[in-house]
Amino acid sequence: MPPTNLIFDDGEPLETNRHRIAMSVLIRSTHQALANRDDYFAGGNMFIYYSSAQVRNRDFRGPDFFVVLGVDGTDRPGWVVWEENGRYPDVIVELMSPSTAEVDTGTKKDIYGRIFRTPDYFVFDPFDPDSLQGWHLDLNEGYQPLAPNEQGRLWCQRLGLWLGTWSGTIDRVPAVWLRFYDEVGNLVPLPEEAAGQQGLQEGAMRQLLRLLTVRFGMVPPDVELLLQALDVNQLGDLVEVALSVDSLEQFVNHLS
């Protein structure tokens, strides 16, 4: 009979405000990257229960960030493996500090590989930009270290994303943050960044359509559809094209 008297809060906060923001960044950008899916759970700083012995020993394991794919995305106070059809995290990130680095790269890494069988495991100290390390699980050989690409990023196979650093200000804190990048290297935006980009894109689109209408008359819907697929920089470049060509047909030729 699995235990039912589980504790989901030990009152221990994340080490620093920067650790808290770093965790939030990973969760929010995961939601953005997987916005077209509802079959995943992304959480952080919450307990994962995996055995009765663990509960008896009060040996709590709470990864700073983890993702489980192919599951109901409903919010949970913690992850209880025997209530989740035996599912463990597909991806785990521990946000290290000098006091936790040895455990994060030793004891926890062993548990995540040997018991959880988590395919992708990463560690990063938010106060040390050069601390990113990652491993992918080989079922026969255990965790194998990941080699960084030219930008110093590590491939997260289960998410199909790169994990790397980004320098900037988030929640009024300037720092080097751990961020996700898509397969071709574009930064996965936070929801608020995506909303800002969408606003800029819509503004650039309106400006270009006004210019095209003034110069050539009504813009056909199929041309508008082509323009909607472009980003802010591409739309900005097309303003010069719209001013230099003699017809809408010539303008459209620049889109192909």
KEBA-900721 format. One record per residue: residue in one letter; x, y, z of N, C-alpha, C in turn. Coordinates in steps of 0.1 Angstrom, whole numbers, padded with zeros to 4 digits, always signed. Each point is the difference from the previous one (the first is absolute). Layout:
// KEBA-900721
aXYZXYZXYZ ...
//
This chain:
// KEBA-900721
m+0008-0012+0000-0008+0012+0000+0009+0012+0000 p-0001+0009-0010+0009+0012-0001-0004+0010+0011 p+0010+0007+0005-0003+0010+0011-0009+0011-0005 t-0008+0006+0009-0009+0011-0004+0003+0013+0007 n+0007-0001+0011+0003+0012+0008+0013+0007-0005 l-0001+0005-0012+0012+0006-0007+0001+0015+0003 i+0012+0004+0002+0003+0014+0002+0004+0007-0013 f-0007+0011-0003+0004+0007-0013+0007+0013+0002 d+0002+0004+0013+0007+0013+0002+0008-0002+0013 d+0013+0001-0001+0008-0001+0012+0005+0014+0005 g-0006+0010-0006+0003+0014+0005+0013+0005-0005 e+0008-0008-0007+0013+0005-0005-0001+0007-0013 p+0003+0013+0000-0001+0008-0013+0012-0003-0009 l-0001+0004-0012+0012+0000-0009+0011+0009+0006 e+0013-0003-0004+0011+0006+0007+0000+0015-0001 t-0003+0005-0012+0001+0015-0001-0011+0004-0010 n-0002+0013+0000-0010+0006-0009+0003-0004-0015 r+0013+0000-0003+0004-0003-0014-0003-0015-0003 h+0002-0008+0010-0004-0014-0002-0015-0001-0003 r-0008+0007+0007-0015+0000-0001-0004+0005-0014 i+0007+0011-0005-0003+0005-0013+0004-0010-0011 a+0012-0006+0002+0005-0009-0010-0009-0012-0002 m-0006-0005+0011-0010-0011+0000-0012+0005-0008 s-0005+0011+0003-0012+0006-0006+0002+0002-0015 v+0012+0004-0004+0004+0002-0014-0001-0013-0008 l+0005-0011+0006+0000-0013-0006-0015-0005-0002 i-0008+0002+0010-0014-0005+0000-0007+0008-0011 r+0001+0013+0001-0008+0009-0009+0004-0002-0015 s+0013-0002-0002+0005-0001-0014-0004-0014-0005 t-0001-0010+0009-0005-0013-0004-0014+0001-0005 h-0008+0007+0008-0014+0002-0005-0001+0007-0013 q+0009+0009-0003+0000+0007-0013+0004-0010-0011 a+0011-0007+0003+0005-0010-0010-0010-0011-0004 l-0008-0004+0010-0010-0011-0002-0014+0006+0000 a-0001+0012-0005-0014+0006+0000-0010-0007-0008 n+0004-0008-0009-0009-0007-0009-0003-0014+0006 r+0004-0003+0012-0002-0013+0006-0007+0002+0014 d-0007-0010+0004-0006+0000+0013+0003-0013+0008 d+0009-0008-0006+0003-0013+0006+0014+0000+0007 y+0002+0010+0009+0013+0000+0007-0003+0007+0013 f+0010-0002+0009+0000+0007+0013+0013+0006+0003 a+0001+0013+0003+0013+0006+0003-0001+0006+0014 g+0009-0004+0009-0001+0005+0013+0014+0003+0006 g+0000+0005+0012+0013+0004+0006-0001+0001+0015 n+0011-0003+0006+0001+0000+0015-0011-0007+0007 m-0004-0012-0005-0010-0008+0006+0004-0014+0001 f-0005-0007+0010+0005-0013+0003-0004-0010-0011 i+0008-0010-0002-0003-0012-0008+0001-0012+0009 y-0011-0007+0002-0001-0012+0008+0001-0012-0009 y+0009-0009+0003+0001-0012-0009+0001-0013+0007 s+0000+0000+0014+0000-0013+0007-0004+0002+0014 s-0006-0011+0006-0004+0001+0014+0012+0002+0009 a+0011-0007-0003+0012+0002+0008+0005+0014+0000 q-0001+0007-0011+0004+0014+0000-0009+0008+0009 v-0013-0003+0000-0009+0008+0009+0003-0003+0015 r+0003-0013+0003+0003-0003+0014+0013+0007+0005 n+0009+0001-0009+0013+0006+0003+0000+0015-0001 r-0012+0005-0004-0001+0015-0002+0011+0005-0009 d+0003-0008-0010+0011+0003-0010-0006+0007-0012 f-0004+0012+0002-0007+0008-0010+0009+0004-0012 r-0006-0001-0012+0008+0004-0012-0009+0010-0007 g+0005+0012-0001-0008+0011-0006+0008+0007-0011 p+0001-0005-0012+0007+0007-0010-0004+0014-0002 d+0010+0009-0003-0004+0014-0002-0009+0002-0012 f+0002-0009-0010-0008+0001-0012-0001-0014-0007 f-0012-0003-0004-0001-0013-0007-0012+0000-0010 v+0000-0008-0010-0011-0001-0010-0003-0015-0001 v-0013-0003-0001-0004-0014-0003-0009+0001-0012 l+0003-0007-0010-0007+0000-0013-0010-0011-0001 g-0011+0003-0008-0010-0011-0002-0009-0002+0012 v-0003+0010+0008-0008-0002+0012-0010+0012+0000 d-0010-0002+0009-0010+0011+0002+0007+0012+0007 g-0002+0011-0006+0006+0012+0005-0006+0007+0012 t-0009-0006+0006-0007+0006+0012+0010+0003+0011 d-0002+0011+0007+0009+0004+0011+0000-0010+0011 r+0011-0002+0007+0002-0009+0011+0008+0006+0011 p-0002-0004+0012+0009+0005+0011+0013-0006+0000 g+0002-0012-0006+0012-0007-0001-0002-0011-0010 w+0011-0007-0003+0000-0011-0010+0001-0013+0007 v-0011-0008+0000+0000-0013+0007+0000-0011-0010 v+0011-0007-0002+0002-0009-0011-0011-0011+0000 w-0004-0006+0011-0009-0010+0000-0014+0004-0003 e-0003+0014+0000-0013+0005-0004+0001+0005-0015 e+0012-0001-0006+0002+0005-0014+0003-0011-0009 n-0005-0012+0003+0003-0012-0009+0015-0003-0001 g+0007+0003+0011+0014-0004-0001+0009+0010-0007 r-0005+0011-0004+0007+0010-0008+0010+0008+0008 y+0012+0002-0005+0010+0008+0006+0003+0012-0010 p+0007+0010+0005+0003+0011-0009+0009-0004-0012 d-0003+0007-0011+0008-0002-0012+0012+0009+0000 v-0002+0012+0006+0011+0010+0001+0001+0005+0014 i+0012+0002+0005+0002+0006+0013+0011+0010-0001 v-0002+0012+0007+0011+0009+0001+0001+0004+0015 e+0012-0001+0005+0003+0004+0014+0008+0014-0001 l-0005+0009+0007+0007+0013+0001+0009+0000+0012 m+0013-0001-0003+0010-0003+0010+0003+0013+0008 s+0007-0003+0011+0007+0011+0008+0013-0007+0005 p+0010+0007+0005+0012-0007+0005-0004-0010+0011 s-0011+0002+0007-0003-0010+0011-0007-0012-0005 t-0006+0000-0012-0007-0011-0006+0007-0007-0011 a+0010+0006-0006+0006-0005-0012+0004-0015+0001 e+0006-0003+0011+0005-0014+0002-0011-0010-0001 v-0011+0003+0007-0012-0009+0000-0007+0000-0013 d-0001+0012-0007-0007+0001-0013+0007-0009-0010 t+0014+0000+0000+0007-0007-0010+0004-0014+0005 g-0004-0004+0012+0004-0013+0006-0012-0008+0003 t-0005+0002+0012-0012-0008+0005-0012+0002-0008 k-0004+0012-0003-0012+0002-0008+0002-0005-0014 k+0011+0002-0006+0002-0005-0014-0001-0015+0000 d+0005-0007+0010-0001-0014+0001-0014-0005+0001 i-0008+0007+0009-0014-0004+0001-0008+0003-0013 y+0002+0011-0006-0007+0004-0012+0003-0010-0011 g+0012-0005-0001+0004-0009-0010-0004-0015+0003 r+0003-0004+0012-0002-0014+0004-0014-0004+0003 i-0007+0009+0007-0014-0002+0005-0010+0006-0009 f+0001+0013-0002-0009+0008-0009+0001-0004-0014 r+0012-0003-0005+0003-0003-0014-0004+0013-0008 t+0002+0011+0005-0002+0013-0007+0009+0002-0011 p-0005+0001-0013+0009+0000-0011+0010+0012-0001 d-0005+0012+0005+0009+0012-0002+0001+0007+0014 y+0012+0002+0004+0003+0006+0013+0010+0011-0002 f-0003+0012+0006+0009+0012-0001+0002+0006+0014 v+0011+0007+0002+0002+0007+0012+0006+0014-0005 f-0004+0010+0008+0005+0014-0003-0001+0008+0013 d+0011+0008+0002+0000+0009+0012-0003+0014-0006 p-0011+0006+0004-0004+0013-0005+0010+0011+0003 f+0009-0002+0009+0011+0010+0002+0013-0003-0007 d+0000-0011-0007+0012-0004-0008-0003-0003-0014 p+0002+0010-0009-0004-0002-0014+0006-0012-0007 d+0012-0005+0005+0007-0011-0007-0003-0013+0007 s-0010-0001+0008-0002-0013+0007-0010-0010-0006 l-0005+0003-0012-0010-0009-0006+0007-0013-0004 q-0007-0011+0005+0004-0014-0004-0012-0008-0003 g+0001-0010-0008-0012-0008-0003+0004-0014-0004 w-0009-0009+0002+0002-0014-0003-0013-0006-0007 h+0003-0009-0009-0011-0008-0006+0001-0015+0004 l-0011-0006+0004+0001-0013+0005+0001-0011-0010 d+0011-0008+0001+0002-0012-0008-0005-0012+0009 l-0009-0007-0004-0006-0011+0008+0010-0010+0005 n+0011-0002-0008+0010-0010+0004+0012+0007+0007 e+0003+0012-0004+0012+0006+0006-0003+0011+0010 g-0013+0003+0003-0003+0011+0009+0001+0013-0007 y+0001+0011+0008+0000+0014-0005+0013+0002-0007 q-0001+0005-0013+0012+0004-0008+0000+0015-0001 p+0011+0006+0002+0001+0015-0001-0003+0005-0014 l-0007+0011+0000-0003+0007-0013+0011+0010-0004 a+0003+0000-0013+0010+0010-0005-0008+0012-0005 p+0005+0012+0004-0007+0012-0004+0002+0003-0015 n-0009+0007-0006+0002+0005-0014+0009+0012+0000 e+0001+0007-0011+0009+0011-0001-0004+0012+0009 q-0013+0000+0003-0005+0011+0009+0000-0004+0014 g+0006-0012+0003+0000-0004+0014-0013-0006+0005 r-0009-0003-0009-0013-0006+0004+0000-0015+0000 l-0009-0006+0008-0001-0014+0001-0014-0004-0005 w+0000-0011-0007-0012-0005-0007-0008-0008+0010 c-0013+0004+0002-0009-0008+0008-0009-0008-0009 q+0003-0013-0001-0006-0008-0010-0015-0002+0002 r-0004-0001+0012-0014-0003+0003-0009+0012-0004 l+0005+0012+0002-0008+0012-0003+0003+0005-0015 g+0010-0005-0006+0004+0005-0013+0004+0014+0000 l+0007+0004+0011+0004+0014+0002+0015+0001+0004 w+0006+0011-0002+0013+0002+0006-0001+0007+0013 l+0009-0002+0009+0000+0006+0013+0014+0008+0001 g-0001+0013+0002+0012+0008+0000-0002+0013+0008 t+0010+0008+0000-0001+0012+0008-0004+0012-0009 w-0006+0010+0007-0004+0012-0006+0002+0012+0010 s+0006+0011-0005+0003+0011+0009-0011+0011-0002 g-0006+0004+0011-0010+0010-0001-0007+0002+0014 t-0011+0008+0000-0007+0003+0012-0013-0007+0000 i-0003-0007+0011-0013-0006+0001-0005+0003+0014 d-0013+0004+0001-0005+0004+0013+0009+0010+0008 r+0005+0009-0008+0009+0011+0005+0013-0004+0005 v+0004-0013-0003+0013-0005+0005+0009-0002-0013 p+0011+0007-0001+0009-0002-0011+0009-0012+0003 a+0001-0010-0009+0008-0012+0003+0002-0008-0012 v+0008-0010+0001+0001-0011-0011-0010-0011+0004 w-0010-0002-0008-0011-0009+0003+0001-0012-0008 l-0005-0011+0005-0001-0013-0008-0013+0001-0008 r+0001-0002-0013-0012+0002-0009+0000-0012-0010 f-0012-0002-0005-0002-0009-0011+0001+0007-0014 y+0006-0008-0010+0001+0005-0013-0006-0011-0009 d-0007+0004-0011-0006-0010-0009+0011-0007-0008 e-0005-0009-0009+0010-0008-0007+0010+0007-0008 v-0005+0012-0006+0009+0008-0009+0007+0011+0008 g-0002+0000+0013+0008+0010+0008-0007+0012+0004 n-0013+0002-0003-0008+0011+0005-0003-0001+0014 l+0001+0011+0008-0004+0000+0014-0015-0002+0001 v-0003-0010+0009-0014-0002+0003-0005+0012+0010 p-0009+0008-0004-0004+0011+0008-0008-0004+0012 l+0001+0009+0010-0010-0001+0011-0013+0005-0005 p-0011-0004+0006-0013+0005-0005-0001+0015-0001 e+0005+0007+0009+0000+0015-0001+0008+0005-0012 e+0012-0007-0002+0008+0004-0012-0007-0003-0013 a-0007-0012+0000-0007-0003-0012-0012+0010-0003 a-0006+0004+0011-0011+0010-0002+0005+0013-0006 g+0012+0004+0005+0006+0012-0005+0004-0001-0014 q+0006-0012-0004+0004-0002-0014-0012+0000-0009 q-0011-0006+0005-0012+0000-0008-0006+0014-0002 g+0001+0009+0010-0004+0014-0001+0008+0007-0011 l+0013-0002+0001+0009+0006-0010-0002-0005-0014 q-0003-0013-0001-0002-0006-0013-0013+0006-0006 e-0011+0001+0008-0012+0005-0004+0001+0015-0005 g+0008+0008+0008+0002+0014-0004+0007+0001-0013 a+0011-0008-0002+0007+0001-0012-0008-0005-0012 m-0009-0010+0003-0009-0004-0011-0010+0011-0004 r-0006+0007+0009-0009+0011-0003+0007+0010-0008 q+0012+0004+0004+0008+0010-0007+0002-0004-0014 l+0004-0012-0003+0003-0005-0013-0012+0000-0009 l-0011-0005+0006-0013-0001-0007-0005+0014-0004 r+0001+0010+0009-0004+0014-0004+0009+0005-0011 l+0013-0003+0000+0008+0005-0011-0003-0007-0013 l-0003-0013+0000-0003-0007-0012-0014+0005-0005 t-0009+0003+0009-0013+0004-0005+0001+0014-0006 v+0008+0009+0006+0001+0013-0006+0007+0000-0013 r+0010-0009-0002+0007-0001-0013-0007-0007-0011 f-0007-0012+0004-0005-0009-0010-0015-0003+0001 g-0007+0006+0010-0014-0003+0002-0002-0012+0009 m-0011-0007-0001-0003-0011+0009+0010-0011+0000 v+0004-0005+0012+0009-0012+0000-0008-0012+0001 p+0002-0010-0009-0008-0012+0000+0003-0008+0013 p-0011-0008+0004+0002-0008+0012+0011-0010+0000 d+0003-0006-0012+0011-0009+0000+0014+0006+0002 v+0001+0013-0004+0013+0007+0003+0000+0003+0015 e-0011+0004+0006+0000+0002+0015+0004-0012+0007 l-0005-0012-0005+0004-0012+0007+0015-0003-0001 l+0006+0003-0011+0014-0002-0001+0008+0009+0010 l-0005+0013+0001+0006+0009+0009-0001-0004+0015 q-0011-0006+0003-0003-0004+0014+0011-0010+0005 a+0006-0007-0009+0010-0010+0004+0013+0005+0003 l+0002+0013-0003+0013+0007+0002+0002+0006+0013 d+0013+0001+0004+0003+0006+0013+0002+0015-0001 v+0002+0007+0011+0001+0015+0000+0011+0005-0009 n+0012-0007+0000+0011+0005-0008-0003-0002-0015 q-0006-0011-0003-0003-0003-0014-0010+0010-0006 l-0010+0003+0009-0010+0010-0004+0006+0014-0002 g+0010+0003+0009+0007+0013-0001+0008+0001-0013 d+0006-0011-0004+0008+0000-0012-0009+0002-0012 l-0013-0005+0000-0009+0001-0011-0005+0014-0002 v+0001+0009+0010-0004+0014-0002+0008+0006-0011 e+0013-0002+0001+0009+0006-0011-0003-0006-0013 v-0004-0013-0001-0004-0007-0012-0012+0007-0006 a-0010+0002+0009-0013+0006-0004+0002+0014-0005 l+0010+0007+0005+0003+0014-0005+0007+0000-0014 s+0007-0011-0003+0009+0000-0011-0006-0007-0013 v-0010-0008+0002-0006-0007-0011-0011+0008-0007 d-0004-0004-0012-0010+0008-0008-0013-0007+0000 s-0002-0012+0005-0013-0006+0000+0000-0010+0012 l-0013-0004+0003-0002-0010+0011+0006-0014-0005 e-0001-0002-0013+0005-0013-0005+0015-0001+0003 q+0007+0011-0003+0015+0000+0003+0003-0002+0015 f-0009+0006+0008+0002-0001+0015-0002-0015+0004 v-0010-0006-0006-0003-0014+0004+0011-0009-0005 n+0007+0003-0011+0011-0008-0005+0011+0000+0011 h+0001+0010+0008+0011+0001+0010-0003-0010+0012 l-0013-0004+0001-0004-0009+0011+0004-0014-0003 s+0002-0004-0013+0002-0014-0003+0015-0003+0000 
//
